[in-house]
Amino acid sequence: MSKVKGFTSRIVHHDRLQGFADGPVHAPIYNSVPYSYATTEGLVEVFQGRASGHAYARQSTPTTDSLQSLISEAEQGIATLVFATGMAAISGTLLALLQRGDHMIASRFLFGNTHSLLSTLANFGIEVTLVDATDCAHVRAAQQGNTRLVFVETIANPGTQIASLDEIGQWCAQQNVLFMVDNTITSPYLFNPKSVQAGLVINSLSKYFGGHGTVLGGAITDTGLFDWSHYPNIFPAYQQGDAHKWGLTQIKKKALRDMGGTLSSDGAYQLAVGAETIALRMDRQCANAAALANLLAQHEKVEAVYYPGLASHPQHDRARRWFRSFGAILSFDLKAPYDCAALLDDMALVINATHLGDNRTLALPMASTIFYEMGPENRAALGIGDRMIRCSVGIEDPEDILSCFAEALARLTP
Ligand SMILES: *Cc1c(COP(=O)(O)O)cnc(C)c1O
């Protein structure tokens, strides 16, 4: 819809314009596994990539195709692939693009399971250097002759560090190194990684995109900025036609088709419905998070608050320049000797749960849960203290969230 510019207008009118029979405003749920053709030649053309179409639901259905085009619209990319989860998208993409003897650079401040996945890559002969990507100099210094890609998140969790996205993007473009950005915490509503020259954008759709905590999904979007003819690992079979499409073709065949972490059409439908309200939900969540961050920052029982919207945040200016708002994830350290569990167990509204981007406010202690497995030394290197609590702020009425925290903090005793 070329005349409509607004984020939500484009999303809510997307499916209607896909040309499905009978004019539905939502993409129909296609649950057929095989797709049939009137002639053998029709099927052969789809297999050989000479005609577009579906063959087997592990690779695509009309429903997942529609979600893919919706995400491309939201990210302003040229094409998108959806997966069963965010981790399926990340692991499939890295395994499809990297080979034994390759090197990649990643931010040290990463989602816990991505961090764990990168340590597994060493078993496959892929070397990973973790750097403090809030400063591009560390990324440059880590470069080797075999460096294939740089992977960062927009706002890292739980510490809310913001990578030097613009300088890293510029440097990657100069060096012909692929720049991959995980946009999950910001979502395409708050940030467009294409604006900092990302080549590939990851979204865990399970979080803000779907938003309701009822369905998992992941996506990889090609922004069209990376010229894959410079990338050494593209198989000859996929070096056909426009070089901007080679990367996603290889990911589709090697990751989605061969590894099989496929999103169901039912899941794709739920995610597309959830996506209609990203902007409404996130405006409310970000406003609630900012109000909670202010309350906590002034509280005598709180040692530190990590939220990009606070003027004291080390990358506050970046967040102000790049993101539509400051996000809805915040973390804080309780002062010693106050105990995280004592506070969390005394807040009726706040759900003791991992996950984020839900409509409900969720919180959990970091050191004893998500970051338990990595041990105290690694936690210290990431700035994760024993009294850190992460909150994913929901859409509840602001006065309820604020009074819940204020009253529980007032009752908290050593
Ligand atoms: C949750 C998350 C993922 C993984 O997504 P799943 O859909 O849970 O597999 C990846 N990156 C970030 C930043 C996340 O928050």
The ligand as an SDF file (V2000), in Angstrom:
LIG
                    3D

 15 15  0  0  0  0  0  0  0  0999 V2000
   13.3980  -14.6900   23.4790 C   0  0  0  0  0  0  0  0  0  0  0  0
   14.5300  -14.2110   22.6700 C   0  0  0  0  0  0  0  0  0  0  0  0
   15.0950  -15.0180   21.6760 C   0  0  0  0  0  0  0  0  0  0  0  0
   14.6130  -16.4300   21.4130 C   0  0  0  0  0  0  0  0  0  0  0  0
   13.3050  -16.4710   21.0030 O   0  0  0  0  0  0  0  0  0  0  0  0
   12.3210  -17.7460   21.2540 P   0  0  0  0  0  0  0  0  0  0  0  0
   11.1730  -17.4260   20.3650 O   0  0  0  0  0  0  0  0  0  0  0  0
   11.9810  -17.7930   22.6950 O   0  0  0  0  0  0  0  0  0  0  0  0
   13.0790  -18.9520   20.8000 O   0  0  0  0  0  0  0  0  0  0  0  0
   16.1310  -14.4990   20.9500 C   0  0  0  0  0  0  0  0  0  0  0  0
   16.6140  -13.2610   21.1670 N   0  0  0  0  0  0  0  0  0  0  0  0
   16.1050  -12.4630   22.1170 C   0  0  0  0  0  0  0  0  0  0  0  0
   16.6790  -11.0960   22.3160 C   0  0  0  0  0  0  0  0  0  0  0  0
   15.0490  -12.9030   22.9010 C   0  0  0  0  0  0  0  0  0  0  0  0
   14.5500  -12.0990   23.8640 O   0  0  0  0  0  0  0  0  0  0  0  0
  1  2  1  0
  2  3  1  0
  2 14  2  0
  3  4  1  0
  3 10  2  0
  4  5  1  0
  5  6  1  0
  6  7  2  0
  6  8  1  0
  6  9  1  0
 10 11  1  0
 11 12  2  0
 12 13  1  0
 12 14  1  0
 14 15  1  0
M  END
$$$$
